[in-house]
Amino acid sequence: MVLLQCAEDPKIRDLIRQFGGLVPLVNVVNNPEVNPEVLLAATGAIWKLSLSSDNVAAFQKLGIIPVLVRLLSEQPEKVRDSSFVNLQ
């Protein structure tokens, strides 16, 4: 949840990417054993971080799109909604 709040600031969004913060986030949403509350916070953070076009490109290189698509079919409604927003 903290990452979601930090990602409100454009400078912080860039720093998160520059210091390798996107990789662990992708790893969290790609882990099928993570509970829905953590997935909700992580997908929310991805949404906020994706307000930066550089982060969008980095997420795409990390393979986030298939991961989010998978979440659409496997997770509770709140997580699906947050995943869907990221795919738009």
Backbone bond lengths (Angstrom), bond angles and torsions (degrees), N, CA, C in turn:
res aa  C-N    CA-C-N  psi(-1)  N-CA   C-N-CA  omega(-1)  CA-C   N-CA-C  phi
1 M - - - 1.443 - - 1.533 111.13 -
2 V 1.321 116.95 -33.96 1.461 120.81 179.71 1.516 110.71 -63.71
3 L 1.323 116.33 -41.60 1.460 120.45 179.54 1.530 110.58 -61.85
4 L 1.317 116.51 -38.22 1.463 121.10 177.35 1.526 110.24 -59.56
5 Q 1.329 116.69 -44.04 1.463 120.51 -179.90 1.528 111.61 -70.11
6 C 1.320 116.84 -39.53 1.473 120.44 179.25 1.524 111.22 -64.24
7 A 1.317 116.31 -33.64 1.463 120.97 -176.57 1.525 112.81 -71.23
8 E 1.307 117.32 -1.34 1.465 120.57 174.51 1.530 110.72 -65.55
9 D 1.311 117.11 -31.27 1.462 123.04 -175.66 1.540 110.18 -90.07
10 P 1.333 117.81 122.81 1.472 120.18 -179.32 1.529 113.86 -56.35
11 K 1.311 117.94 -37.32 1.463 120.34 179.89 1.530 110.36 -66.90
12 I 1.318 116.40 -40.08 1.466 120.61 179.40 1.529 109.80 -67.45
13 R 1.342 117.42 -38.35 1.471 120.25 176.74 1.525 110.83 -55.52
14 D 1.331 115.84 -44.32 1.460 119.88 179.84 1.530 111.65 -68.22
15 L 1.322 116.94 -39.96 1.462 120.11 179.52 1.530 111.51 -64.52
16 I 1.315 116.60 -38.64 1.468 120.03 178.18 1.518 109.83 -59.02
17 R 1.330 117.28 -43.77 1.470 121.10 177.77 1.523 110.83 -66.82
18 Q 1.320 116.62 -47.64 1.462 121.00 -175.20 1.530 112.15 -61.60
19 F 1.322 117.56 -29.82 1.461 120.66 -178.80 1.523 112.79 -101.02
20 G 1.349 116.28 19.29 1.458 120.45 171.69 1.512 116.25 80.59
21 G 1.322 117.62 19.51 1.455 120.71 -176.59 1.516 115.58 -76.59
22 L 1.320 118.40 -13.30 1.463 119.77 -178.96 1.527 111.78 -77.00
23 V 1.322 117.13 -34.20 1.473 121.22 -178.00 1.531 111.43 -61.09
24 P 1.335 119.50 -50.65 1.466 118.15 178.66 1.534 113.05 -61.73
25 L 1.319 116.20 -32.50 1.461 120.04 178.68 1.528 110.82 -66.03
26 V 1.316 116.73 -43.41 1.465 120.79 176.19 1.526 109.82 -63.56
27 N 1.322 117.10 -39.54 1.462 120.42 178.21 1.526 111.82 -62.25
28 V 1.308 117.10 -37.85 1.470 120.99 178.69 1.522 110.23 -63.37
29 V 1.321 117.87 -50.50 1.468 119.41 -177.19 1.524 112.26 -71.83
30 N 1.313 116.93 -17.13 1.460 120.75 178.96 1.536 112.18 -89.92
31 N 1.317 116.90 -4.03 1.461 121.78 -179.09 1.530 109.38 -91.10
32 P 1.333 118.56 113.36 1.465 120.93 -176.78 1.530 113.87 -68.63
33 E 1.317 117.93 -11.09 1.460 120.64 -178.59 1.530 113.66 -94.15
34 V 1.314 117.50 -3.15 1.467 121.31 179.97 1.525 108.96 -73.09
35 N 1.337 115.94 137.82 1.467 118.87 -177.59 1.530 111.41 -73.54
36 P 1.336 116.78 157.92 1.466 121.52 -174.74 1.527 114.48 -58.71
37 E 1.326 118.86 -32.75 1.465 120.23 -179.64 1.533 110.57 -65.85
38 V 1.330 115.79 -40.54 1.465 120.01 177.97 1.527 109.87 -67.90
39 L 1.332 116.79 -41.38 1.469 120.31 177.67 1.527 111.44 -61.39
40 L 1.319 116.02 -39.94 1.465 119.89 179.13 1.529 110.43 -62.25
41 A 1.323 116.56 -46.09 1.469 120.21 178.63 1.524 110.84 -64.29
42 A 1.324 116.96 -41.10 1.469 120.67 -178.68 1.523 111.40 -67.09
43 T 1.329 117.70 -44.38 1.467 119.05 179.23 1.523 110.74 -67.81
44 G 1.319 116.97 -32.30 1.468 119.72 174.57 1.516 111.23 -64.48
45 A 1.323 116.56 -41.56 1.467 120.77 177.80 1.529 110.72 -64.80
46 I 1.327 116.40 -40.49 1.469 119.99 177.21 1.526 109.96 -60.40
47 W 1.306 116.47 -42.11 1.462 121.05 178.19 1.530 110.60 -58.08
48 K 1.336 116.73 -50.80 1.467 120.07 -179.19 1.526 111.55 -65.30
49 L 1.317 116.60 -42.41 1.464 119.82 179.75 1.523 111.66 -64.69
50 S 1.318 116.36 -27.59 1.464 121.06 -179.01 1.522 113.22 -76.78
51 L 1.307 117.46 0.99 1.463 119.75 172.26 1.527 110.29 -70.08
52 S 1.320 116.10 -15.24 1.468 122.13 175.46 1.526 108.61 -96.08
53 S 1.325 116.97 125.33 1.467 120.03 -179.33 1.534 111.59 -63.85
54 D 1.330 117.20 -30.99 1.467 119.58 176.38 1.528 110.73 -65.49
55 N 1.319 116.63 -37.45 1.463 120.13 177.50 1.522 110.94 -69.11
56 V 1.318 117.31 -37.98 1.470 120.55 177.39 1.523 109.52 -58.76
57 A 1.321 116.47 -47.09 1.470 120.44 179.05 1.523 110.90 -61.45
58 A 1.320 116.81 -42.07 1.467 120.43 179.74 1.528 110.88 -65.63
59 F 1.337 117.00 -42.87 1.464 120.31 177.60 1.533 110.67 -60.89
60 Q 1.314 116.71 -41.24 1.468 119.57 179.42 1.523 110.86 -62.41
61 K 1.321 117.14 -41.76 1.468 120.45 178.01 1.531 111.49 -64.11
62 L 1.331 115.99 -30.09 1.466 120.40 179.88 1.527 112.21 -82.47
63 G 1.338 117.12 -1.09 1.461 120.61 176.56 1.514 115.43 78.41
64 I 1.320 117.21 32.50 1.466 120.65 -175.78 1.528 113.46 -69.71
65 I 1.320 118.11 -30.04 1.469 119.82 -173.54 1.523 112.24 -61.18
66 P 1.325 120.75 -50.86 1.468 119.02 177.81 1.535 113.14 -61.20
67 V 1.320 116.00 -32.01 1.464 120.11 178.68 1.529 109.95 -65.09
68 L 1.333 116.43 -46.47 1.466 120.15 179.36 1.522 111.56 -65.03
69 V 1.316 116.59 -38.05 1.470 120.01 177.69 1.528 109.81 -62.34
70 R 1.324 116.62 -41.84 1.472 120.12 177.90 1.521 111.23 -61.38
71 L 1.325 116.93 -40.60 1.459 120.46 179.53 1.525 111.59 -62.16
72 L 1.340 116.80 -30.08 1.466 120.22 179.08 1.521 112.15 -60.91
73 S 1.310 117.22 -29.47 1.463 119.53 -177.05 1.519 113.45 -100.66
74 E 1.323 118.44 -14.42 1.458 120.02 -171.31 1.521 115.53 -112.92
75 Q 1.303 119.06 -10.88 1.460 120.16 -169.45 1.529 112.79 -115.60
76 P 1.352 116.68 165.17 1.466 120.91 176.29 1.532 111.84 -59.82
77 E 1.290 116.00 163.47 1.468 122.52 -173.21 1.531 113.64 -53.67
78 K 1.327 118.51 -44.02 1.467 119.91 -178.25 1.531 111.53 -61.13
79 V 1.319 115.76 -41.52 1.465 119.38 178.80 1.525 109.93 -68.90
80 R 1.324 117.12 -40.28 1.472 120.19 177.59 1.520 110.65 -60.49
81 D 1.332 116.81 -43.88 1.465 120.29 179.95 1.513 110.95 -61.19
82 S 1.330 117.03 -44.45 1.464 120.71 -179.58 1.527 110.29 -66.56
83 S 1.312 117.83 -37.89 1.472 121.43 177.23 1.520 110.57 -64.93
84 F 1.331 116.44 -41.88 1.454 121.35 -179.47 1.517 111.63 -61.54
85 V 1.338 116.28 -42.65 1.458 120.58 178.67 1.523 110.35 -58.44
86 N 1.324 117.01 -38.04 1.467 120.35 -179.81 1.511 112.94 -68.20
87 L 1.313 117.44 -25.94 1.459 120.16 -178.35 1.522 113.26 -83.76
88 Q 1.301 117.24 -9.64 1.470 119.98 -178.64 1.502 111.74 -78.72
